[in-house]
Amino acid sequence: MTISQLSTNHLLGIEHLQKADIEKIFATAEQFLEVINRPIKKVPSLRDVTIANLFFENSTRTKLSFQLAEKRLSADVINFSASSSSVNKGETLLDTVNNILSMKVDMVVIRHPSPGVPHYLSKHIQAHIINAGDGTHEHPTQALLDAFSMRQTLGDLRGKKIALIGDILHSRVALSNIFCLKKLGAHIEVCGPPTLIPKYIDSLGVRISYDLRSTLAWCDVANVLRIQLERQDQRFFPSLREYIRYYGIHLEMLNQLDKPIVIMHPGPINRGIELTSDVADSSHSIILDQVQNGVAVRMAVLYLLGTQLH
Ligand code: NCD
C-alpha cells in the first residue's frame, strides 16, 4: 500500500477536514475492505503502535469496530471504560489521560459526553487523537463510514439527495454527516419535528422539512437517526406514540414510493420507533453494510494517522 498522508495529525471532526483527506481515507478503506474479506484478515501495518480506546460513554458498535480495526492492523491495544475506572473516584480527565499516556500510548480513540473533549486533549497531550463521538457535537468516523457506504451503493455523491431524519438536535451523527456530505457535493434535507431541528441548521445550507412523506419522496437515501432520549432534558414531543405516527418509517410507505430508496441507520436501532423491523431488514436497508464498512474506514483512519507518527 502506498503511503499518503492526511493534512492533519488528529481526526477531531469533519468540519475542518479537507475533501482531499476524505478521498484519501475512502481510497485506503477500499483496500482494507478487500483485506478484511480475505481468509487472513490481518496486516502488520501498525505493529509497535499502541492505541488506547477511552470510552467515557456507552458504546457497542463504535467500540467493537475500533478494536477490531486496531487488531486487524496488528496494533497493541488497551481499553478503558469510565464506568469501571478511577474517574468515579474523582480523578480529572487530564490526569486520567496523562496516566494512560505515561504507558507510552501513540494514539487515543476517545468518546466523551462533553463536546470539545477530543479538541482539548489534542492541545494538551502528545498522542494523535481520534474523536469517537463528543456529546452532541461530532462523530467523524460514523460520517465517513456513512458516506463511504452511500458511495458504494450510489456512486459519486455529487447531486445526490440525502435525507437525515429524526432527532437532528441531539445527534452528532447528523452534524458530521452534514459536514461530510456537503464537502462531497450532495444535497441534504433534514426532517423531523420542529422541536428536534436546531435553529442554526439553516446556516449550514441544508433544506428543512417537517413532513416525512415528502422527504421520502424527495431523497435517494434516508439516513434515519435514533431519538436520543438520554440527552433530552425536557419533552421535545408529546409522546413516543405521536412521534411514531408522524416520523416512524414503515415498509408500506417505501413500497408506495415507486422509486428506489436506500435506508441507513447508525445504530443502535429502536425497532418500532424510528423505523419498523420490516424496514430495517428489507432490501432497501444497507445497515449491516455500514457496520462492515465501519471497520474498513476506521482501519483507514488509524493507518493514515499511524503512518504520520513521530
Ligand atoms: C451513534 C452515536 O453513538 O452517536 N451510534 C453509533 O456510533 N453507532 C448514534 C446513536 O447513538 O444513536
py3Dmol code that shows the C-alpha trace and the ligand (Angstrom):
import py3Dmol

protein = """\
ATOM      1  CA  MET A   1       0.000   0.000   0.000  1.00  0.00           C
ATOM      2  CA  THR A   2       1.375   3.436  -0.887  1.00  0.00           C
ATOM      3  CA  ILE A   3       1.701   5.837   1.996  1.00  0.00           C
ATOM      4  CA  SER A   4      -0.057   9.125   1.536  1.00  0.00           C
ATOM      5  CA  GLN A   5      -0.548  11.482   4.401  1.00  0.00           C
ATOM      6  CA  LEU A   6      -3.531  13.324   5.782  1.00  0.00           C
ATOM      7  CA  SER A   7      -3.342  17.101   6.243  1.00  0.00           C
ATOM      8  CA  THR A   8      -3.902  16.659   9.994  1.00  0.00           C
ATOM      9  CA  ASN A   9      -2.445  14.650  12.888  1.00  0.00           C
ATOM     10  CA  HIS A  10      -5.818  14.149  14.560  1.00  0.00           C
ATOM     11  CA  LEU A  11      -9.344  13.282  13.457  1.00  0.00           C
ATOM     12  CA  LEU A  12     -11.311  15.644  15.683  1.00  0.00           C
ATOM     13  CA  GLY A  13     -14.248  16.242  13.365  1.00  0.00           C
ATOM     14  CA  ILE A  14     -15.284  16.576   9.738  1.00  0.00           C
ATOM     15  CA  GLU A  15     -15.856  20.338   9.851  1.00  0.00           C
ATOM     16  CA  HIS A  16     -12.197  21.202   9.273  1.00  0.00           C
ATOM     17  CA  LEU A  17     -11.193  18.117   7.310  1.00  0.00           C
ATOM     18  CA  GLN A  18     -10.254  18.709   3.681  1.00  0.00           C
ATOM     19  CA  LYS A  19     -12.073  16.996   0.839  1.00  0.00           C
ATOM     20  CA  ALA A  20      -8.741  15.508  -0.271  1.00  0.00           C
ATOM     21  CA  ASP A  21      -8.400  13.866   3.175  1.00  0.00           C
ATOM     22  CA  ILE A  22     -11.850  12.310   2.833  1.00  0.00           C
ATOM     23  CA  GLU A  23     -10.930  10.958  -0.614  1.00  0.00           C
ATOM     24  CA  LYS A  24      -7.655   9.534   0.768  1.00  0.00           C
ATOM     25  CA  ILE A  25      -9.499   7.828   3.625  1.00  0.00           C
ATOM     26  CA  PHE A  26     -12.022   6.330   1.168  1.00  0.00           C
ATOM     27  CA  ALA A  27      -9.331   5.071  -1.220  1.00  0.00           C
ATOM     28  CA  THR A  28      -7.461   3.460   1.690  1.00  0.00           C
ATOM     29  CA  ALA A  29     -10.687   1.986   3.129  1.00  0.00           C
ATOM     30  CA  GLU A  30     -11.416   0.429  -0.263  1.00  0.00           C
ATOM     31  CA  GLN A  31      -8.157  -1.504   0.012  1.00  0.00           C
ATOM     32  CA  PHE A  32      -8.803  -2.530   3.618  1.00  0.00           C
ATOM     33  CA  LEU A  33     -12.280  -3.739   2.687  1.00  0.00           C
ATOM     34  CA  GLU A  34     -10.576  -6.160   0.376  1.00  0.00           C
ATOM     35  CA  VAL A  35      -8.139  -7.181   3.150  1.00  0.00           C
ATOM     36  CA  ILE A  36     -10.875  -7.923   5.720  1.00  0.00           C
ATOM     37  CA  ASN A  37     -12.682 -10.159   3.258  1.00  0.00           C
ATOM     38  CA  ARG A  38      -9.614 -12.359   2.786  1.00  0.00           C
ATOM     39  CA  PRO A  39      -9.173 -15.602   4.755  1.00  0.00           C
ATOM     40  CA  ILE A  40      -6.211 -13.952   6.530  1.00  0.00           C
ATOM     41  CA  LYS A  41      -7.580 -10.617   7.623  1.00  0.00           C
ATOM     42  CA  LYS A  42      -4.604  -9.202   9.461  1.00  0.00           C
ATOM     43  CA  VAL A  43      -1.853  -6.884   8.167  1.00  0.00           C
ATOM     44  CA  PRO A  44       1.247  -5.740  10.079  1.00  0.00           C
ATOM     45  CA  SER A  45       0.809  -2.011   9.290  1.00  0.00           C
ATOM     46  CA  LEU A  46       0.588  -0.745  12.891  1.00  0.00           C
ATOM     47  CA  ARG A  47       2.899  -3.247  14.571  1.00  0.00           C
ATOM     48  CA  ASP A  48       4.620  -1.482  17.525  1.00  0.00           C
ATOM     49  CA  VAL A  49       1.943   1.226  17.605  1.00  0.00           C
ATOM     50  CA  THR A  50      -0.007   1.398  20.874  1.00  0.00           C
ATOM     51  CA  ILE A  51      -3.578   2.632  20.866  1.00  0.00           C
ATOM     52  CA  ALA A  52      -5.775   3.455  23.864  1.00  0.00           C
ATOM     53  CA  ASN A  53      -9.545   3.311  23.470  1.00  0.00           C
ATOM     54  CA  LEU A  54     -11.013   5.648  26.079  1.00  0.00           C
ATOM     55  CA  PHE A  55     -14.778   5.342  26.330  1.00  0.00           C
ATOM     56  CA  PHE A  56     -16.398   7.730  28.803  1.00  0.00           C
ATOM     57  CA  GLU A  57     -19.837   6.981  27.345  1.00  0.00           C
ATOM     58  CA  ASN A  58     -21.625   3.760  26.384  1.00  0.00           C
ATOM     59  CA  SER A  59     -20.901   2.225  23.024  1.00  0.00           C
ATOM     60  CA  THR A  60     -21.280  -1.136  21.314  1.00  0.00           C
ATOM     61  CA  ARG A  61     -20.674  -0.794  17.570  1.00  0.00           C
ATOM     62  CA  THR A  62     -18.141   2.029  17.615  1.00  0.00           C
ATOM     63  CA  LYS A  63     -16.025   0.478  20.377  1.00  0.00           C
ATOM     64  CA  LEU A  64     -16.014  -3.008  18.827  1.00  0.00           C
ATOM     65  CA  SER A  65     -15.391  -1.579  15.391  1.00  0.00           C
ATOM     66  CA  PHE A  66     -12.348   0.423  16.535  1.00  0.00           C
ATOM     67  CA  GLN A  67     -10.996  -2.547  18.499  1.00  0.00           C
ATOM     68  CA  LEU A  68     -11.355  -4.857  15.532  1.00  0.00           C
ATOM     69  CA  ALA A  69      -9.797  -2.307  13.163  1.00  0.00           C
ATOM     70  CA  GLU A  70      -6.821  -1.924  15.527  1.00  0.00           C
ATOM     71  CA  LYS A  71      -6.340  -5.679  15.838  1.00  0.00           C
ATOM     72  CA  ARG A  72      -6.575  -6.185  12.074  1.00  0.00           C
ATOM     73  CA  LEU A  73      -3.724  -3.654  11.765  1.00  0.00           C
ATOM     74  CA  SER A  74      -1.660  -5.510  14.429  1.00  0.00           C
ATOM     75  CA  ALA A  75      -1.600  -2.577  16.872  1.00  0.00           C
ATOM     76  CA  ASP A  76      -1.214  -3.087  20.620  1.00  0.00           C
ATOM     77  CA  VAL A  77      -4.485  -2.062  22.235  1.00  0.00           C
ATOM     78  CA  ILE A  78      -5.568  -1.005  25.706  1.00  0.00           C
ATOM     79  CA  ASN A  79      -9.201  -0.393  26.584  1.00  0.00           C
ATOM     80  CA  PHE A  80     -10.656   1.884  29.180  1.00  0.00           C
ATOM     81  CA  SER A  81     -14.283   2.364  30.199  1.00  0.00           C
ATOM     82  CA  ALA A  82     -15.206   5.223  32.508  1.00  0.00           C
ATOM     83  CA  SER A  83     -17.815   3.169  34.351  1.00  0.00           C
ATOM     84  CA  SER A  84     -15.152   0.835  35.755  1.00  0.00           C
ATOM     85  CA  SER A  85     -12.366   3.378  36.349  1.00  0.00           C
ATOM     86  CA  SER A  86     -10.962   5.882  38.861  1.00  0.00           C
ATOM     87  CA  VAL A  87     -12.916   8.659  37.156  1.00  0.00           C
ATOM     88  CA  ASN A  88     -15.611   7.590  39.604  1.00  0.00           C
ATOM     89  CA  LYS A  89     -13.157   8.359  42.422  1.00  0.00           C
ATOM     90  CA  GLY A  90     -12.812  11.991  41.315  1.00  0.00           C
ATOM     91  CA  GLU A  91      -9.771  11.943  39.006  1.00  0.00           C
ATOM     92  CA  THR A  92      -9.684  14.725  36.363  1.00  0.00           C
ATOM     93  CA  LEU A  93      -9.846  13.901  32.684  1.00  0.00           C
ATOM     94  CA  LEU A  94      -6.325  15.191  32.062  1.00  0.00           C
ATOM     95  CA  ASP A  95      -4.920  13.155  34.974  1.00  0.00           C
ATOM     96  CA  THR A  96      -6.616  10.004  33.729  1.00  0.00           C
ATOM     97  CA  VAL A  97      -5.338  10.518  30.219  1.00  0.00           C
ATOM     98  CA  ASN A  98      -1.814  11.535  31.278  1.00  0.00           C
ATOM     99  CA  ASN A  99      -1.552   8.377  33.376  1.00  0.00           C
ATOM    100  CA  ILE A 100      -2.530   6.313  30.398  1.00  0.00           C
ATOM    101  CA  LEU A 101      -0.077   8.164  28.195  1.00  0.00           C
ATOM    102  CA  SER A 102       2.842   7.555  30.537  1.00  0.00           C
ATOM    103  CA  MET A 103       2.352   3.967  29.465  1.00  0.00           C
ATOM    104  CA  LYS A 104       3.658   5.194  26.055  1.00  0.00           C
ATOM    105  CA  VAL A 105       0.498   5.320  24.036  1.00  0.00           C
ATOM    106  CA  ASP A 106       0.760   6.644  20.451  1.00  0.00           C
ATOM    107  CA  MET A 107      -2.883   7.147  19.559  1.00  0.00           C
ATOM    108  CA  VAL A 108      -6.035   7.765  21.564  1.00  0.00           C
ATOM    109  CA  VAL A 109      -9.565   6.972  20.428  1.00  0.00           C
ATOM    110  CA  ILE A 110     -11.919   8.874  22.699  1.00  0.00           C
ATOM    111  CA  ARG A 111     -15.684   9.002  23.216  1.00  0.00           C
ATOM    112  CA  HIS A 112     -16.949  11.510  25.763  1.00  0.00           C
ATOM    113  CA  PRO A 113     -20.335  13.029  26.652  1.00  0.00           C
ATOM    114  CA  SER A 114     -18.919  16.596  26.595  1.00  0.00           C
ATOM    115  CA  PRO A 115     -18.478  18.360  23.246  1.00  0.00           C
ATOM    116  CA  GLY A 116     -14.893  19.507  22.625  1.00  0.00           C
ATOM    117  CA  VAL A 117     -13.063  16.986  24.838  1.00  0.00           C
ATOM    118  CA  PRO A 118     -11.037  15.464  21.941  1.00  0.00           C
ATOM    119  CA  HIS A 119     -10.031  19.011  20.840  1.00  0.00           C
ATOM    120  CA  TYR A 120      -8.952  19.882  24.395  1.00  0.00           C
ATOM    121  CA  LEU A 121      -6.871  16.717  24.689  1.00  0.00           C
ATOM    122  CA  SER A 122      -5.180  17.303  21.337  1.00  0.00           C
ATOM    123  CA  LYS A 123      -3.816  20.584  22.762  1.00  0.00           C
ATOM    124  CA  HIS A 124      -2.521  19.005  25.973  1.00  0.00           C
ATOM    125  CA  ILE A 125      -1.110  15.619  25.114  1.00  0.00           C
ATOM    126  CA  GLN A 126       1.326  14.233  22.575  1.00  0.00           C
ATOM    127  CA  ALA A 127      -0.697  11.346  21.119  1.00  0.00           C
ATOM    128  CA  HIS A 128      -2.763  11.515  17.929  1.00  0.00           C
ATOM    129  CA  ILE A 129      -6.438  11.823  18.851  1.00  0.00           C
ATOM    130  CA  ILE A 130      -9.437  10.298  17.095  1.00  0.00           C
ATOM    131  CA  ASN A 131     -12.877  11.528  18.115  1.00  0.00           C
ATOM    132  CA  ALA A 132     -15.258   8.576  18.509  1.00  0.00           C
ATOM    133  CA  GLY A 133     -18.168  10.877  19.430  1.00  0.00           C
ATOM    134  CA  ASP A 134     -18.103  14.008  21.624  1.00  0.00           C
ATOM    135  CA  GLY A 135     -21.538  14.653  23.102  1.00  0.00           C
ATOM    136  CA  THR A 136     -23.941  16.211  20.612  1.00  0.00           C
ATOM    137  CA  HIS A 137     -21.074  17.655  18.556  1.00  0.00           C
ATOM    138  CA  GLU A 138     -19.310  15.363  16.033  1.00  0.00           C
ATOM    139  CA  HIS A 139     -18.825  11.679  15.250  1.00  0.00           C
ATOM    140  CA  PRO A 140     -16.422  11.846  12.305  1.00  0.00           C
ATOM    141  CA  THR A 141     -15.784   8.136  11.667  1.00  0.00           C
ATOM    142  CA  GLN A 142     -19.547   7.488  11.576  1.00  0.00           C
ATOM    143  CA  ALA A 143     -19.990  10.200   8.934  1.00  0.00           C
ATOM    144  CA  LEU A 144     -17.085   8.793   6.917  1.00  0.00           C
ATOM    145  CA  LEU A 145     -18.464   5.264   7.002  1.00  0.00           C
ATOM    146  CA  ASP A 146     -21.947   6.549   6.145  1.00  0.00           C
ATOM    147  CA  ALA A 147     -20.679   8.499   3.122  1.00  0.00           C
ATOM    148  CA  PHE A 148     -18.462   5.573   2.094  1.00  0.00           C
ATOM    149  CA  SER A 149     -21.493   3.239   2.237  1.00  0.00           C
ATOM    150  CA  MET A 150     -23.648   5.671   0.245  1.00  0.00           C
ATOM    151  CA  ARG A 151     -20.938   5.905  -2.426  1.00  0.00           C
ATOM    152  CA  GLN A 152     -20.654   2.128  -2.577  1.00  0.00           C
ATOM    153  CA  THR A 153     -24.382   1.944  -3.364  1.00  0.00           C
ATOM    154  CA  LEU A 154     -24.945   5.092  -5.456  1.00  0.00           C
ATOM    155  CA  GLY A 155     -21.523   6.019  -6.872  1.00  0.00           C
ATOM    156  CA  ASP A 156     -20.377   9.669  -6.895  1.00  0.00           C
ATOM    157  CA  LEU A 157     -22.415  11.614  -4.316  1.00  0.00           C
ATOM    158  CA  ARG A 158     -22.379  14.903  -6.247  1.00  0.00           C
ATOM    159  CA  GLY A 159     -26.010  15.969  -6.747  1.00  0.00           C
ATOM    160  CA  LYS A 160     -27.396  13.005  -4.774  1.00  0.00           C
ATOM    161  CA  LYS A 161     -30.267  13.742  -2.402  1.00  0.00           C
ATOM    162  CA  ILE A 162     -29.659  12.643   1.172  1.00  0.00           C
ATOM    163  CA  ALA A 163     -32.204  12.979   3.980  1.00  0.00           C
ATOM    164  CA  LEU A 164     -31.305  12.920   7.675  1.00  0.00           C
ATOM    165  CA  ILE A 165     -34.424  12.016   9.592  1.00  0.00           C
ATOM    166  CA  GLY A 166     -35.232  12.193  13.307  1.00  0.00           C
ATOM    167  CA  ASP A 167     -33.506  13.794  16.285  1.00  0.00           C
ATOM    168  CA  ILE A 168     -31.232  16.267  14.491  1.00  0.00           C
ATOM    169  CA  LEU A 169     -30.858  18.477  17.584  1.00  0.00           C
ATOM    170  CA  HIS A 170     -29.059  15.897  19.734  1.00  0.00           C
ATOM    171  CA  SER A 171     -27.301  13.947  17.003  1.00  0.00           C
ATOM    172  CA  ARG A 172     -23.549  14.194  16.468  1.00  0.00           C
ATOM    173  CA  VAL A 173     -24.088  11.830  13.540  1.00  0.00           C
ATOM    174  CA  ALA A 174     -26.322  14.442  11.858  1.00  0.00           C
ATOM    175  CA  LEU A 175     -23.784  17.254  12.195  1.00  0.00           C
ATOM    176  CA  SER A 176     -20.827  15.172  10.972  1.00  0.00           C
ATOM    177  CA  ASN A 177     -22.950  13.789   8.101  1.00  0.00           C
ATOM    178  CA  ILE A 178     -23.886  17.312   7.028  1.00  0.00           C
ATOM    179  CA  PHE A 179     -20.247  18.490   7.008  1.00  0.00           C
ATOM    180  CA  CYS A 180     -19.079  15.377   5.153  1.00  0.00           C
ATOM    181  CA  LEU A 181     -21.856  15.140   2.559  1.00  0.00           C
ATOM    182  CA  LYS A 182     -21.665  18.855   1.746  1.00  0.00           C
ATOM    183  CA  LYS A 183     -17.943  18.519   1.037  1.00  0.00           C
ATOM    184  CA  LEU A 184     -18.775  15.644  -1.313  1.00  0.00           C
ATOM    185  CA  GLY A 185     -21.355  17.744  -3.192  1.00  0.00           C
ATOM    186  CA  ALA A 186     -24.595  16.065  -2.049  1.00  0.00           C
ATOM    187  CA  HIS A 187     -27.889  17.890  -1.397  1.00  0.00           C
ATOM    188  CA  ILE A 188     -29.145  17.452   2.161  1.00  0.00           C
ATOM    189  CA  GLU A 189     -32.559  17.710   3.759  1.00  0.00           C
ATOM    190  CA  VAL A 190     -33.132  17.342   7.489  1.00  0.00           C
ATOM    191  CA  CYS A 191     -36.551  16.096   8.544  1.00  0.00           C
ATOM    192  CA  GLY A 192     -38.105  15.826  11.998  1.00  0.00           C
ATOM    193  CA  PRO A 193     -40.412  17.600  14.419  1.00  0.00           C
ATOM    194  CA  PRO A 194     -39.619  21.362  14.642  1.00  0.00           C
ATOM    195  CA  THR A 195     -38.525  20.946  18.279  1.00  0.00           C
ATOM    196  CA  LEU A 196     -35.782  18.482  17.223  1.00  0.00           C
ATOM    197  CA  ILE A 197     -34.373  20.637  14.411  1.00  0.00           C
ATOM    198  CA  PRO A 198     -31.898  23.237  15.707  1.00  0.00           C
ATOM    199  CA  LYS A 199     -32.320  26.864  14.612  1.00  0.00           C
ATOM    200  CA  TYR A 200     -28.688  27.151  13.391  1.00  0.00           C
ATOM    201  CA  ILE A 201     -29.198  24.379  10.828  1.00  0.00           C
ATOM    202  CA  ASP A 202     -30.260  26.986   8.229  1.00  0.00           C
ATOM    203  CA  SER A 203     -26.739  28.401   8.198  1.00  0.00           C
ATOM    204  CA  LEU A 204     -25.312  25.011   7.147  1.00  0.00           C
ATOM    205  CA  GLY A 205     -27.042  25.182   3.767  1.00  0.00           C
ATOM    206  CA  VAL A 206     -29.453  22.274   4.181  1.00  0.00           C
ATOM    207  CA  ARG A 207     -33.149  22.002   3.341  1.00  0.00           C
ATOM    208  CA  ILE A 208     -35.600  21.616   6.226  1.00  0.00           C
ATOM    209  CA  SER A 209     -38.747  19.505   6.192  1.00  0.00           C
ATOM    210  CA  TYR A 210     -41.310  18.624   8.824  1.00  0.00           C
ATOM    211  CA  ASP A 211     -43.131  16.192   6.563  1.00  0.00           C
ATOM    212  CA  LEU A 212     -41.752  12.647   6.419  1.00  0.00           C
ATOM    213  CA  ARG A 213     -43.639  11.522   3.310  1.00  0.00           C
ATOM    214  CA  SER A 214     -42.457  14.438   1.192  1.00  0.00           C
ATOM    215  CA  THR A 215     -38.871  13.891   2.398  1.00  0.00           C
ATOM    216  CA  LEU A 216     -39.023  10.195   1.469  1.00  0.00           C
ATOM    217  CA  ALA A 217     -40.424  11.152  -1.956  1.00  0.00           C
ATOM    218  CA  TRP A 218     -37.507  13.602  -2.456  1.00  0.00           C
ATOM    219  CA  CYS A 219     -34.472  11.631  -1.337  1.00  0.00           C
ATOM    220  CA  ASP A 220     -32.213   8.899  -2.761  1.00  0.00           C
ATOM    221  CA  VAL A 221     -31.032   7.955   0.746  1.00  0.00           C
ATOM    222  CA  ALA A 222     -32.768   8.221   4.116  1.00  0.00           C
ATOM    223  CA  ASN A 223     -30.282   8.133   6.983  1.00  0.00           C
ATOM    224  CA  VAL A 224     -32.566   7.563   9.955  1.00  0.00           C
ATOM    225  CA  LEU A 225     -31.363   8.685  13.385  1.00  0.00           C
ATOM    226  CA  ARG A 226     -32.227   7.492  16.843  1.00  0.00           C
ATOM    227  CA  ILE A 227     -34.241   9.582  19.289  1.00  0.00           C
ATOM    228  CA  GLN A 228     -31.534  10.412  21.858  1.00  0.00           C
ATOM    229  CA  LEU A 229     -33.735  10.179  24.945  1.00  0.00           C
ATOM    230  CA  GLU A 230     -30.673  10.130  27.215  1.00  0.00           C
ATOM    231  CA  ARG A 231     -29.692  13.629  26.015  1.00  0.00           C
ATOM    232  CA  GLN A 232     -33.181  15.137  26.264  1.00  0.00           C
ATOM    233  CA  ASP A 233     -33.659  17.111  29.443  1.00  0.00           C
ATOM    234  CA  GLN A 234     -37.196  18.186  28.531  1.00  0.00           C
ATOM    235  CA  ARG A 235     -40.083  16.838  26.468  1.00  0.00           C
ATOM    236  CA  PHE A 236     -39.473  17.594  22.791  1.00  0.00           C
ATOM    237  CA  PHE A 237     -42.629  15.797  21.599  1.00  0.00           C
ATOM    238  CA  PRO A 238     -45.847  14.798  23.380  1.00  0.00           C
ATOM    239  CA  SER A 239     -45.325  11.021  23.355  1.00  0.00           C
ATOM    240  CA  LEU A 240     -43.389   8.299  21.566  1.00  0.00           C
ATOM    241  CA  ARG A 241     -46.682   7.138  20.063  1.00  0.00           C
ATOM    242  CA  GLU A 242     -47.156  10.523  18.448  1.00  0.00           C
ATOM    243  CA  TYR A 243     -43.546  10.576  17.235  1.00  0.00           C
ATOM    244  CA  ILE A 244     -44.019   7.187  15.574  1.00  0.00           C
ATOM    245  CA  ARG A 245     -47.266   8.340  13.968  1.00  0.00           C
ATOM    246  CA  TYR A 246     -45.589  11.295  12.240  1.00  0.00           C
ATOM    247  CA  TYR A 247     -41.941  10.285  11.872  1.00  0.00           C
ATOM    248  CA  GLY A 248     -41.775   6.474  12.092  1.00  0.00           C
ATOM    249  CA  ILE A 249     -40.939   4.768   8.782  1.00  0.00           C
ATOM    250  CA  HIS A 250     -42.789   1.585   7.819  1.00  0.00           C
ATOM    251  CA  LEU A 251     -42.481  -0.614   4.756  1.00  0.00           C
ATOM    252  CA  GLU A 252     -45.767   0.328   3.132  1.00  0.00           C
ATOM    253  CA  MET A 253     -44.521   3.948   2.892  1.00  0.00           C
ATOM    254  CA  LEU A 254     -41.452   2.816   0.977  1.00  0.00           C
ATOM    255  CA  ASN A 255     -43.416   0.498  -1.310  1.00  0.00           C
ATOM    256  CA  GLN A 256     -45.736   3.357  -2.235  1.00  0.00           C
ATOM    257  CA  LEU A 257     -42.807   5.479  -3.389  1.00  0.00           C
ATOM    258  CA  ASP A 258     -42.409   3.792  -6.736  1.00  0.00           C
ATOM    259  CA  LYS A 259     -38.686   4.620  -6.892  1.00  0.00           C
ATOM    260  CA  PRO A 260     -35.569   3.166  -5.271  1.00  0.00           C
ATOM    261  CA  ILE A 261     -34.613   4.416  -1.817  1.00  0.00           C
ATOM    262  CA  VAL A 262     -31.690   3.423   0.390  1.00  0.00           C
ATOM    263  CA  ILE A 263     -32.329   3.156   4.134  1.00  0.00           C
ATOM    264  CA  MET A 264     -29.484   3.670   6.599  1.00  0.00           C
ATOM    265  CA  HIS A 265     -29.184   3.865  10.386  1.00  0.00           C
ATOM    266  CA  PRO A 266     -26.033   4.309  12.505  1.00  0.00           C
ATOM    267  CA  GLY A 267     -27.403   2.015  15.224  1.00  0.00           C
ATOM    268  CA  PRO A 268     -28.482   1.279  17.840  1.00  0.00           C
ATOM    269  CA  ILE A 269     -31.917   0.985  16.193  1.00  0.00           C
ATOM    270  CA  ASN A 270     -35.028   1.426  18.273  1.00  0.00           C
ATOM    271  CA  ARG A 271     -37.093  -1.048  16.285  1.00  0.00           C
ATOM    272  CA  GLY A 272     -40.688   0.103  16.076  1.00  0.00           C
ATOM    273  CA  ILE A 273     -39.829   3.738  16.828  1.00  0.00           C
ATOM    274  CA  GLU A 274     -37.791   5.451  14.084  1.00  0.00           C
ATOM    275  CA  LEU A 275     -38.359   2.521  11.742  1.00  0.00           C
ATOM    276  CA  THR A 276     -40.123  -0.815  11.818  1.00  0.00           C
ATOM    277  CA  SER A 277     -38.301  -4.158  11.742  1.00  0.00           C
ATOM    278  CA  ASP A 278     -39.504  -4.927   8.222  1.00  0.00           C
ATOM    279  CA  VAL A 279     -37.809  -1.697   7.027  1.00  0.00           C
ATOM    280  CA  ALA A 280     -34.563  -2.399   8.922  1.00  0.00           C
ATOM    281  CA  ASP A 281     -34.420  -5.916   7.465  1.00  0.00           C
ATOM    282  CA  SER A 282     -35.705  -5.038   3.956  1.00  0.00           C
ATOM    283  CA  SER A 283     -33.738  -4.985   0.713  1.00  0.00           C
ATOM    284  CA  HIS A 284     -33.754  -1.155   0.929  1.00  0.00           C
ATOM    285  CA  SER A 285     -31.585  -1.325   4.044  1.00  0.00           C
ATOM    286  CA  ILE A 286     -27.766  -1.214   3.958  1.00  0.00           C
ATOM    287  CA  ILE A 287     -27.478  -1.066   7.749  1.00  0.00           C
ATOM    288  CA  LEU A 288     -25.260  -4.149   8.048  1.00  0.00           C
ATOM    289  CA  ASP A 289     -23.038  -2.959   5.166  1.00  0.00           C
ATOM    290  CA  GLN A 290     -22.499   0.193   7.202  1.00  0.00           C
ATOM    291  CA  VAL A 291     -21.191  -1.947  10.063  1.00  0.00           C
ATOM    292  CA  GLN A 292     -18.791  -3.861   7.819  1.00  0.00           C
ATOM    293  CA  ASN A 293     -17.599  -0.666   6.121  1.00  0.00           C
ATOM    294  CA  GLY A 294     -17.100   0.867   9.555  1.00  0.00           C
ATOM    295  CA  VAL A 295     -14.208  -1.485  10.271  1.00  0.00           C
ATOM    296  CA  ALA A 296     -12.523  -0.726   6.915  1.00  0.00           C
ATOM    297  CA  VAL A 297     -12.985   3.041   7.275  1.00  0.00           C
ATOM    298  CA  ARG A 298     -11.605   3.014  10.835  1.00  0.00           C
ATOM    299  CA  MET A 299      -8.660   0.906   9.691  1.00  0.00           C
ATOM    300  CA  ALA A 300      -8.006   3.560   7.037  1.00  0.00           C
ATOM    301  CA  VAL A 301      -8.119   6.438   9.549  1.00  0.00           C
ATOM    302  CA  LEU A 302      -5.876   4.602  12.043  1.00  0.00           C
ATOM    303  CA  TYR A 303      -3.451   3.571   9.311  1.00  0.00           C
ATOM    304  CA  LEU A 304      -3.171   7.045   7.761  1.00  0.00           C
ATOM    305  CA  LEU A 305      -2.666   8.735  11.150  1.00  0.00           C
ATOM    306  CA  GLY A 306      -0.358   5.915  12.291  1.00  0.00           C
ATOM    307  CA  THR A 307       1.989   6.412   9.360  1.00  0.00           C
ATOM    308  CA  GLN A 308       2.363  10.041  10.468  1.00  0.00           C
ATOM    309  CA  LEU A 309       3.685   9.181  13.933  1.00  0.00           C
ATOM    310  CA  HIS A 310       6.994  10.756  15.061  1.00  0.00           C
TER     311      HIS A 310
END
"""
ligand_1 = """\
12
NCD
C -24.400 6.782 17.266
C -23.695 7.520 18.377
O -23.268 6.945 19.356
O -23.600 8.734 18.222
N -24.192 5.412 17.281
C -23.015 4.872 16.903
O -21.980 5.478 16.961
N -23.070 3.636 16.388
C -25.811 7.122 17.164
C -26.706 6.868 18.332
O -26.289 6.643 19.460
O -27.921 6.947 18.118
"""
view = py3Dmol.view(width=600, height=400)
view.addModel(protein, "pdb")
view.setStyle({"model": 0}, {"cartoon": {"style": "trace"}})
view.addModel(ligand_1, "xyz")
view.setStyle({"model": 1}, {"stick": {}})
view.zoomTo()
view.show()
